[in-house]
Amino acid sequence: QVQLVESGGGLVQPGGSLRLSCEVSGLPFDIRPMGWYRQAPGNERELVATLTGGGRIKYGESVKGRFTLSRDNAKNTVYLQMNSLKPGDTAVYYCNAEDHRDGTVYDFWGQGTQVTVSS
């Protein structure tokens, strides 16, 4: 009943761009997509970009200035525009969504979409 549909991953050359999308649905819940995390082989999952309290956006230090997070509330979809991609950006990118109810936060995750930056 909860679904996070991710798209936009793929292979791109260094300096190129990709746009990831994550559409979230789940009628029994008040679910909102919040942002993206990524995990490279052998590494821990790290923050890429996420919406925080007050509508602010927090970016991982390594992507700040290159990636832009946005959300279309009507479509319940979050986007990650990735520019000036580097080989170090290669990872599986996971969409994160939250359901806030009764003071409790429930986290949901997409299955992951592969981003590979290589010449």
Phi, psi and chi 1 to 4 in degrees:
 res  aa     phi    psi   chi1   chi2   chi3   chi4
   1 GLN       -  -15.7  -65.1 -179.7   -7.2      -
   2 VAL  -109.6  129.2  177.1      -      -      -
   3 GLN  -137.7  131.1 -171.0  173.9   33.1      -
   4 LEU  -121.3  112.0  -74.8   72.4      -      -
   5 VAL  -105.4  113.2  179.8      -      -      -
   6 GLU  -102.0  146.3  -57.7  163.1  -38.3      -
   7 SER  -154.2  164.1   62.9      -      -      -
   8 GLY   107.0   -9.7      -      -      -      -
   9 GLY   -72.0  167.1      -      -      -      -
  10 GLY   161.0 -164.6      -      -      -      -
  11 LEU  -101.2  131.9  174.2   64.8      -      -
  12 VAL  -143.5  150.5   65.6      -      -      -
  13 GLN   -78.7  154.2  -66.7 -175.3  -17.5      -
  14 PRO   -53.6  138.3  -26.3   35.1      -      -
  15 GLY    88.4   -9.1      -      -      -      -
  16 GLY   -82.6 -175.1      -      -      -      -
  17 SER  -133.5  151.4  -61.8      -      -      -
  18 LEU  -142.4  155.2  -72.6  172.6      -      -
  19 ARG  -126.7  119.9 -169.4 -179.0   74.9  156.4
  20 LEU   -92.9  144.1  -55.3 -177.3      -      -
  21 SER  -127.7  146.6  -60.6      -      -      -
  22 CYS  -140.8  110.7  176.6      -      -      -
  23 GLU  -100.6  128.9 -176.4  177.0    2.4      -
  24 VAL  -115.2  136.2  177.8      -      -      -
  25 SER  -143.2  157.2   62.8      -      -      -
  26 GLY   161.6   89.4      -      -      -      -
  27 LEU   -58.9  -34.8  -68.7  177.6      -      -
  28 PRO   -69.7   -6.2  -18.0   32.5      -      -
  29 PHE  -129.4  160.0  -51.2   97.1      -      -
  30 ASP   -98.5   80.0 -175.8   16.6      -      -
  31 ILE  -100.8  135.3  -60.5  173.2      -      -
  32 ARG  -131.1  132.1  -56.8 -179.9   67.3 -174.6
  33 PRO   -70.9  136.3   27.4  -34.1      -      -
  34 MET  -110.5  -36.3  -59.6  -59.7  -66.9      -
  35 GLY   169.8 -157.2      -      -      -      -
  36 TRP  -132.9  142.9  -65.5   86.9      -      -
  37 TYR  -126.3  162.9  -66.0   71.7      -      -
  38 ARG  -141.5  157.6   69.5 -173.9 -176.5 -172.7
  39 GLN  -144.3  121.2 -173.5  169.3   18.8      -
  40 ALA   -94.2  156.3      -      -      -      -
  41 PRO   -54.7  129.7  -26.8   35.7      -      -
  42 GLY    81.1   -3.0      -      -      -      -
  43 ASN  -110.6  162.9  -69.7    6.6      -      -
  44 GLU   -80.0  156.1  -60.8  -66.8  -32.3      -
  45 ARG   -66.5  134.5 -175.1  173.6  -62.3 -173.3
  46 GLU  -128.1  155.0   65.5  174.1  -13.8      -
  47 LEU   -68.3  135.1  169.4   70.4      -      -
  48 VAL  -102.6  -60.4  177.7      -      -      -
  49 ALA  -162.5  139.9      -      -      -      -
  50 THR  -151.9  148.5 -171.2      -      -      -
  51 LEU   -76.0  141.1  -69.9  160.8      -      -
  52 THR  -125.2 -177.0   62.2      -      -      -
  53 GLY   -56.7  140.9      -      -      -      -
  54 GLY    80.9    8.4      -      -      -      -
  55 GLY    77.7   11.3      -      -      -      -
  56 ARG   -76.0  161.4  -60.7  178.6  179.5   88.8
  57 ILE  -120.5  128.9  -58.8  174.4      -      -
  58 LYS  -108.1  126.8 -177.6  178.3 -179.1 -179.6
  59 TYR  -110.9  146.8  -68.0   94.8      -      -
  60 GLY   -64.8  145.2      -      -      -      -
  61 GLU   -58.0  -37.4 -176.6  176.4   -3.4      -
  62 SER   -72.8  -16.1   65.1      -      -      -
  63 VAL  -111.2   -8.5  -51.3      -      -      -
  64 LYS   -60.4  131.1 -167.4  172.0 -175.4  178.3
  65 GLY    92.2  -14.9      -      -      -      -
  66 ARG  -112.6  -33.3  -60.7 -173.2  -63.7  119.1
  67 PHE  -108.0  148.6  -67.1    6.7      -      -
  68 THR  -133.6  125.8  -57.3      -      -      -
  69 LEU   -97.9  139.8 -178.8   71.5      -      -
  70 SER  -147.0  160.5   62.6      -      -      -
  71 ARG  -139.3  134.7 -175.0  168.3   69.3 -170.8
  72 ASP  -101.5  102.5 -174.1  -28.1      -      -
  73 ASN   -65.9  -33.8  -69.6  -37.2      -      -
  74 ALA   -64.7  -34.7      -      -      -      -
  75 LYS   -95.1   -4.1  -63.2 -179.8  178.9  179.2
  76 ASN    51.0   47.5 -144.2   26.1      -      -
  77 THR  -130.4  135.8  -60.3      -      -      -
  78 VAL  -111.3  142.4   68.7      -      -      -
  79 TYR  -121.2  147.9  -54.9   93.6      -      -
  80 LEU  -128.1  106.5 -177.1   69.0      -      -
  81 GLN   -86.6  119.2  178.7   65.9   45.3      -
  82 MET  -114.1  115.0  -55.6 -174.1  -65.2      -
  83 ASN  -115.9  163.4  -62.1  -34.1      -      -
  84 SER    50.0   47.6  -58.1      -      -      -
  85 LEU   -65.3  143.8  -76.7  162.1      -      -
  86 LYS  -122.0  158.0  -57.2 -176.6  -65.7 -175.3
  87 PRO   -54.4  -31.3  -29.1   36.6      -      -
  88 GLY   -66.5  -12.6      -      -      -      -
  89 ASP   -82.0   -7.3  -63.6  -42.8      -      -
  90 THR   -61.8  123.3  -63.4      -      -      -
  91 ALA  -177.2  171.8      -      -      -      -
  92 VAL   -90.2  126.5  177.8      -      -      -
  93 TYR  -102.1  129.3  -75.2   67.9      -      -
  94 TYR  -115.5  128.1  -63.4   92.2      -      -
  95 CYS   -79.1  139.1  177.2      -      -      -
  96 ASN  -117.3  134.3  169.6 -110.1      -      -
  97 ALA  -129.8  153.7      -      -      -      -
  98 GLU  -128.9  144.2  -66.1 -177.7   -7.6      -
  99 ASP  -118.3  111.4 -180.0   15.4      -      -
 100 HIS   -99.0  117.7  -67.2 -155.3      -      -
 101 ARG  -152.4  132.8   44.2  178.8  165.2  170.7
 102 ASP    54.9   35.9  -60.3  -34.9      -      -
 103 GLY    77.4    5.0      -      -      -      -
 104 THR  -112.2  137.5  -58.3      -      -      -
 105 VAL  -105.3  124.7  178.9      -      -      -
 106 TYR  -108.8  128.1  -63.0   84.8      -      -
 107 ASP   -99.7  140.1  -75.5  -61.7      -      -
 108 PHE  -129.7  148.9  -60.5   87.0      -      -
 109 TRP  -131.0  142.0  -63.3   92.4      -      -
 110 GLY   -74.1  170.5      -      -      -      -
 111 GLN   -75.6  -14.4   67.1 -179.9   35.7      -
 112 GLY   100.3  141.3      -      -      -      -
 113 THR  -128.5  133.8 -176.7      -      -      -
 114 GLN   -80.1  131.1  177.4   71.0   45.8      -
 115 VAL  -119.0  121.9  171.7      -      -      -
 116 THR  -123.8  124.1  -58.7      -      -      -
 117 VAL  -113.1  111.2 -175.5      -      -      -
 118 SER  -157.0  146.0  176.7      -      -      -
 119 SER   -91.5      -   59.8      -      -      -
